[in-house]
C-alpha cells in the first residue's frame, strides 16, 4: 500500500495557493538578501568614500580619454606613455590658456559680486519692506538699541556658557582639517590613478572574462555583457553631459552679458558646469539669476524678463536640439525617474558623487531588468506554457 501524499488531501485551488505563497516567500527572501547586500555595499562605499571617489573619478576620465590616447598612437605613431604625456600636456596647456584668458574676468566678477552684496542686501530689504510692511515694522522694533542691548547681554551670558563647554569643538575643527586634507590629497592623486588606467592596454571585458573563468559560461557571459553596457552608458552619459554643459555655459554667459546682467560670464559658466547633474544647474541658476537681475542697480522687471528669456531659450535649445542630437544613445529615462534617481543615489552613496552617478547607475539597473525579463522570465513563462502545448500537439 503506497504512502498517501499530502497533495491528495488538497484541492487544486489549495495547491495553487500554496505554490503562489511559496513563490512569494522565495521572492521576499531573495529581495531581502539583495537588500542586505545593497546595505552592506552602501556602508562600505560610504566608509571608504575617501579612497573610492578618486578611483571613480579617474576611472570615468579614463573611459572618456582612452579613445583619444589610441587616436594619438594611431595618427602620430607614438608609444602609449608618450601619447599619455602628450594628452597631459595638451590638457595643461588648455587649462593655462583658459586661465589666462577667462580667469581674470571671472575673478573680477567674483570680487565685484562680493563688493555688491551689501547693496543687494539693502535693495532686498527695501523690497521686503515694500511688499511686507509688517515684517519691516518688526525688524525696526527688533533693531531698537535698547532691545539690542538686552539681546547682547543675554548673548554674552550664553557665550560664557558655550566657552566653558566648547573644548569638544576642537575635535570638530580637527575633523574639518582632516577632511580638507583628504579632499586635497584625493584630488592630487587622481592624475596618478588616471595615468595608470590609461597605461593599461588590455581589454577590460576580456580581462574580466578571464578572471571569472570559474563561473559557468552562461553567467559569465551575462556579467561581461552588463559590465560592457555599464561602461558604454557611463561614457555616453558623461561625454554628452560635459559637451552639453559647455555649450549651455557659453550660451548663457553670452546671453546674460548681452542682456546687461552683472556677473553674467561667471553665472553662465557655473550654471553650465553644474548641468553635469541633470536639472541641478538649471534649478540653482534660476533661483540665483532672477533675483540678481531684479535687484542690481540698473535692474528691474525688464532686465528680469530679458534674463528669463535667455534662460528659457537656452533650456529649449538643450531640450529639443542638444540632448536629442548628442545623447542619441542616451538613457531613455523619464524626467521624473531622473529626479528621483538623483535624490536616491545622492542619499545612498552619500553626497555629490552619488548625484553625479545617479543617471548611469539607474540606466544600468534598467539594463539589468531588461536582461532578466527577456532572458530568464521569458524562459520561465515558456516553460509554464509548454505542457499545455505538448498536450495539444499529442
Beta strands, then each sheet from edge to edge (+ up, - down):
end
